[in-house]
Amino acid sequence: MSEQIEIEFKNLLSDAEFERLIAAHHISDEQFIEQKNHYFDTPNFALKDCQSALRIREKNGLYEMTLKQPLPDGHGLLETNLTLDSGAARALLSGETIQEGPVYDKVRLMGIDPNLLSCFGTLTTARAEIPYEDGLLVFDKSTYFDVTDYELEFEANHYEKGKIIFQELLQTANIPARATDNKVKRFFMEMQRVKKLEE
């Protein structure tokens, strides 16, 4: 189990803006690695209501469970990460309840019954990463339901400095700043939209 503070800035892109950025930063097709985010919540979205998220990330045959919780100052997230073996991960994805441990305990402290958590679906991302200005620049192409979206992320060590770097990057590339929800919010919004269409 590990904990870390995540400070990141994100901006949705058009497909043309995405292609222009990866060309400008000399990103090749071989640099993109596929990962799958399997998202969990209770039937009434208790984690979402707490501005938190739980996922199992599947990448290169490895599995990691991550609980994300907002920091009190609103400038980042506390990530609690737990490595899972393939058997444990597949059991959770098949409907077994989360085992007692650090993530289980933190969910309980939020007033949520961990036994009510289940996997709602999967978002698949092709991701490329490069070092940039003492941080990490991330290029994501994500697919979920019938949606494909493109996103630029910048992971920084300091909020104010990272914000300036990211704003300058967007301005230099002539890309407008867009209010951008995180992936799990976009996933759940699309899931709810699809359900309404099916009703």
Protein Blocks (a to p, Z undefined) as FASTA:
>chain_A
ZZdddddddddddfklmmmmmmmnopafklpccddddddddfkommmmnopacddddeeh
iacdddddddfklpacddddddddfklmmmmmnopacdedjklmmmmmnopafklgccfb
dcddddddddeehiacddddddehjbccdddddddfbfklmmmmmmmmmmmnopacdddd
dfklmmmmmmmmmmmmmZZ
